[in-house]
Amino acid sequence: MTIDLKGRIALVTGASRGIGYFTAIELAKAGAHVIACARTVGGLEELDDVIKAAGGSATLVPFDLSDMDAIDRLGASIYERWGKLDILVANAGILGVIAPVAHVEAKTFDRVMTTNVTSMWRLVRSLEPLLVKSDAGRAILLSSGVATNPRAFWGAYAMSKAAVETMGRIWAEEMAHTPLKINMVNPGATRTAMRAQAMPGEDPETLPHPSEVAAKILPLASPETIDSGRLFVVRENRFVDYRLPE
């Protein structure tokens, strides 16, 4: 299926590497102008080169998601330049540490929650007014399998992603009367730096490349997407419906 995103504005967080990097490329190839956000300037510049070589366009916004004021300024800047936002891919996140819950240092726990949860809420708060100005706003929030299937020693990260999924479900309910569709994505085990940090002994060649995952995420950004408030499991290529039977 060909996805046409010409004339659409897409914002991707964590765009300097991994799933965010390749999702930004997929969006640009489909015709979207990509607002690429990340901490790493070099990674963003490399992304810009790839997007330009593919005939696309991007705006680079280097900043740390722990800077809440910067998130607010981002929304204001997008409004001043484009007046709307069509696509949000909230991909950025950190693992923290793999350790027993009681052994996680407070500063590490706080950093995980700030980056993975609080910044997500701040993005929603800053960007919702822009997304509802789109004729077909789409928000994609990256989650993890440990959000719904908790695993020992993954405490802070798993809790943060469970919060992200709950936030997305609530936001989708609140936006049910608008064209904005909001879905969560569990990418599954993927060949990324975060996965290598969590599983140092694992052979990365046994895992899907992030470009494969990005290609499956892309349709969720399409104006044709009708699902909302659901979890898309990339590896199984299916939606999980959170709603209980009436």
Backbone torsions as a table, in degrees:
resi	resn	phi	psi	omega
1	MET	NA	129.7	178.9
2	THR	-86.0	127.3	178.8
3	ILE	-100.0	122.4	-179.7
4	ASP	-107.0	111.8	-179.6
5	LEU	-118.5	23.3	-179.2
6	LYS	-59.2	134.1	178.6
7	GLY	82.0	2.5	-177.6
8	ARG	-101.5	148.9	-178.6
9	ILE	-107.2	125.2	-177.4
10	ALA	-124.0	133.7	176.2
11	LEU	-110.8	130.8	179.7
12	VAL	-125.4	124.4	174.6
13	THR	-95.0	153.8	-176.1
14	GLY	64.6	39.8	-170.8
15	ALA	-88.6	1.4	-175.2
16	SER	-85.8	-10.0	179.5
17	ARG	-163.9	170.5	172.8
18	GLY	60.3	-142.4	-175.8
19	ILE	-61.9	-40.4	179.3
20	GLY	-62.2	-42.2	179.4
21	TYR	-58.7	-51.2	-176.0
22	PHE	-75.9	-28.0	174.0
23	THR	-67.0	-40.2	176.3
24	ALA	-59.0	-41.5	178.6
25	ILE	-64.3	-44.4	179.1
26	GLU	-61.3	-42.6	179.1
27	LEU	-62.9	-43.2	179.9
28	ALA	-65.7	-41.7	178.2
29	LYS	-61.7	-31.1	179.2
30	ALA	-80.2	-4.0	174.4
31	GLY	111.4	-5.9	-178.9
32	ALA	-76.1	148.5	167.6
33	HIS	-85.6	125.1	-172.2
34	VAL	-101.1	125.6	169.5
35	ILE	-94.5	105.7	-172.7
36	ALA	-98.9	120.2	-177.5
37	CYS	-116.1	136.1	176.0
38	ALA	-173.0	168.4	177.5
39	ARG	-81.2	-29.9	-170.9
40	THR	-90.2	108.3	-177.4
41	VAL	-63.8	-42.9	-179.4
42	GLY	-59.3	-41.9	178.7
43	GLY	-65.5	-38.3	177.6
44	LEU	-66.3	-40.6	179.9
45	GLU	-65.7	-38.1	176.4
46	GLU	-64.4	-43.1	177.2
47	LEU	-59.0	-44.9	-180.0
48	ASP	-58.6	-41.9	178.9
49	ASP	-62.1	-42.8	-179.4
50	VAL	-65.9	-43.6	-179.5
51	ILE	-63.7	-44.4	178.8
52	LYS	-63.3	-39.8	179.2
53	ALA	-63.7	-27.5	179.2
54	ALA	-88.8	2.5	178.9
55	GLY	88.2	11.4	-178.9
56	GLY	-100.7	-173.0	-179.1
57	SER	-141.3	150.8	-178.3
58	ALA	-148.3	155.3	170.1
59	THR	-118.3	125.7	-176.6
60	LEU	-94.6	131.1	179.7
61	VAL	-129.7	90.1	178.4
62	PRO	-80.7	118.5	174.4
63	PHE	-165.6	163.6	179.9
64	ASP	-94.8	131.9	-178.1
65	LEU	-65.5	-13.0	175.9
66	SER	-75.7	-8.8	177.3
67	ASP	-87.8	90.4	-174.3
68	MET	-65.1	-35.3	178.0
69	ASP	-64.2	-34.8	178.7
70	ALA	-65.8	-34.9	177.3
71	ILE	-64.8	-42.1	177.5
72	ASP	-63.2	-42.2	178.9
73	ARG	-65.1	-33.5	179.0
74	LEU	-60.6	-47.0	178.6
75	GLY	-59.7	-42.6	179.7
76	ALA	-64.8	-39.3	-179.4
77	SER	-67.2	-40.0	178.3
78	ILE	-63.5	-41.5	179.0
79	TYR	-62.2	-43.9	-178.3
80	GLU	-64.7	-35.8	-175.9
81	ARG	-88.3	-42.8	-174.1
82	TRP	-118.5	-21.6	178.8
83	GLY	78.6	-1.3	-178.6
84	LYS	-166.2	171.2	170.3
85	LEU	-139.3	131.6	-177.6
86	ASP	-94.7	-33.1	-172.7
87	ILE	-139.9	132.6	171.2
88	LEU	-120.7	124.7	171.3
89	VAL	-115.5	100.2	-177.6
90	ALA	-90.1	89.2	-171.7
91	ASN	-103.7	-28.9	-172.3
92	ALA	-60.4	140.7	177.2
93	GLY	-173.1	162.3	177.9
94	ILE	-127.6	154.3	-178.1
95	LEU	-82.3	-36.9	-171.2
96	GLY	81.5	-121.4	178.3
97	VAL	-133.3	154.4	170.5
98	ILE	-95.2	106.5	-174.1
99	ALA	-163.7	159.3	174.8
100	PRO	-56.9	145.5	-177.1
101	VAL	-51.9	-44.6	-176.4
102	ALA	-72.1	-10.7	-177.7
103	HIS	-101.0	-5.7	-179.5
104	VAL	-73.4	128.3	178.8
105	GLU	-67.3	146.3	-177.5
106	ALA	-57.7	-41.0	-178.0
107	LYS	-67.0	-32.3	177.3
108	THR	-70.6	-44.6	178.5
109	PHE	-59.8	-46.3	-179.3
110	ASP	-62.1	-39.5	-179.0
111	ARG	-66.2	-41.3	177.4
112	VAL	-62.0	-46.1	-178.6
113	MET	-67.3	-37.8	178.9
114	THR	-64.7	-47.0	-176.9
115	THR	-73.0	-43.0	-172.0
116	ASN	-89.0	-27.8	-174.4
117	VAL	-115.6	-58.2	-175.3
118	THR	-62.1	-41.9	179.3
119	SER	-66.4	-32.5	177.4
120	MET	-64.0	-46.2	177.6
121	TRP	-60.9	-41.3	-178.9
122	ARG	-65.1	-37.2	175.6
123	LEU	-62.7	-44.7	178.2
124	VAL	-58.6	-46.8	-178.7
125	ARG	-62.0	-39.6	-176.8
126	SER	-79.7	-34.6	-169.5
127	LEU	-103.2	-16.2	179.7
128	GLU	-53.9	-45.9	-180.0
129	PRO	-59.1	-29.7	178.9
130	LEU	-78.9	-39.4	-179.4
131	LEU	-65.7	-35.5	-179.7
132	VAL	-76.7	-12.1	174.2
133	LYS	-80.0	-15.3	176.3
134	SER	-75.6	150.9	175.8
135	ASP	-73.2	-18.1	-179.7
136	ALA	-153.6	64.7	-179.9
137	GLY	-64.6	140.5	-179.9
138	ARG	-134.6	128.8	176.7
139	ALA	-121.5	131.8	-178.1
140	ILE	-125.1	115.8	-177.2
141	LEU	-107.5	122.2	-178.2
142	LEU	-79.2	129.8	179.8
143	SER	-120.8	-151.0	-178.0
144	SER	-159.8	156.1	177.6
145	GLY	-62.2	-26.9	-178.3
146	VAL	-74.2	-8.2	175.9
147	ALA	-67.5	-38.2	-178.3
148	THR	-107.7	-15.0	176.5
149	ASN	-128.0	76.1	-174.4
150	PRO	-56.2	144.6	-176.9
151	ARG	-128.4	138.1	179.0
152	ALA	-53.3	139.2	176.0
153	PHE	79.7	-5.1	179.3
154	TRP	-100.1	22.7	-167.8
155	GLY	-48.8	-62.1	-174.3
156	ALA	-61.5	-46.0	-178.2
157	TYR	-64.8	-46.5	-179.4
158	ALA	-61.5	-43.0	178.4
159	MET	-62.2	-40.6	-178.8
160	SER	-64.7	-40.5	-178.3
161	LYS	-74.8	-30.9	173.3
162	ALA	-63.2	-39.3	177.6
163	ALA	-64.9	-40.0	178.8
164	VAL	-61.6	-44.5	-179.5
165	GLU	-64.3	-41.8	177.8
166	THR	-63.4	-43.5	178.0
167	MET	-58.6	-44.4	-179.2
168	GLY	-63.5	-40.7	179.6
169	ARG	-64.7	-43.9	178.7
170	ILE	-63.6	-45.4	-179.6
171	TRP	-60.9	-41.6	178.9
172	ALA	-62.2	-40.5	177.7
173	GLU	-62.4	-42.5	-178.3
174	GLU	-67.3	-27.9	-177.3
175	MET	-98.9	11.0	-175.3
176	ALA	-59.6	-25.2	-178.1
177	HIS	-90.4	5.5	-178.8
178	THR	-117.6	169.9	176.0
179	PRO	-73.6	-8.2	-176.4
180	LEU	-70.4	127.0	177.6
181	LYS	-112.9	133.0	-175.5
182	ILE	-126.2	124.0	178.7
183	ASN	-135.5	154.7	176.2
184	MET	-104.4	154.0	-178.2
185	VAL	-129.5	125.6	168.9
186	ASN	-100.4	104.3	-175.2
187	PRO	-74.5	-14.0	-175.2
188	GLY	74.5	178.1	178.7
189	ALA	-60.3	124.8	-174.9
190	THR	-136.3	151.6	-177.4
191	ARG	-75.0	78.1	-178.3
192	THR	-127.1	167.3	177.3
193	ALA	-63.4	-37.0	179.0
194	MET	-64.2	-40.9	178.7
195	ARG	-64.3	-40.1	178.4
196	ALA	-64.2	-34.8	177.7
197	GLN	-66.7	-39.8	-178.0
198	ALA	-77.3	-35.3	-175.4
199	MET	-127.5	71.6	-172.9
200	PRO	-63.3	-23.8	-178.9
201	GLY	-91.1	-0.1	-175.5
202	GLU	-80.7	142.6	175.8
203	ASP	-79.3	111.5	-176.4
204	PRO	-63.6	-23.1	-179.2
205	GLU	-68.1	-14.0	178.4
206	THR	-84.7	-5.2	-175.4
207	LEU	-107.3	152.6	175.9
208	PRO	-62.4	143.9	175.6
209	HIS	-72.8	146.1	-179.9
210	PRO	-58.2	-24.0	176.9
211	SER	-66.4	-32.5	177.2
212	GLU	-67.3	-41.4	179.1
213	VAL	-65.5	-43.6	-179.0
214	ALA	-59.7	-39.9	-179.6
215	ALA	-62.9	-31.7	179.1
216	LYS	-81.5	-25.2	177.7
217	ILE	-74.6	-33.7	-173.0
218	LEU	-48.2	-46.2	-178.1
219	PRO	-57.9	-24.3	179.3
220	LEU	-68.5	-17.8	178.2
221	ALA	-87.6	-7.1	-175.5
222	SER	-74.1	144.2	173.0
223	PRO	-59.8	-18.4	-179.3
224	GLU	-77.9	-14.9	-179.6
225	THR	-65.0	129.2	-179.5
226	ILE	-111.3	-13.8	-179.6
227	ASP	-72.3	149.8	176.0
228	SER	-156.9	145.0	-180.0
229	GLY	71.9	26.4	-176.0
230	ARG	-123.1	163.5	178.6
231	LEU	-106.9	122.8	178.0
232	PHE	-99.7	122.2	179.3
233	VAL	-97.5	108.7	-170.8
234	VAL	-62.3	-49.0	-172.8
235	ARG	-63.7	-31.4	179.2
236	GLU	-95.2	-5.7	178.1
237	ASN	53.9	48.7	-177.5
238	ARG	-147.9	158.8	173.1
239	PHE	-93.4	144.6	169.9
240	VAL	-108.7	125.8	-179.3
241	ASP	-93.6	120.6	-179.2
242	TYR	-74.7	-22.9	-171.4
243	ARG	-68.1	136.1	174.6
244	LEU	-83.4	152.8	177.8
245	PRO	-58.7	145.3	178.5
246	GLU	-66.2	NA	NA
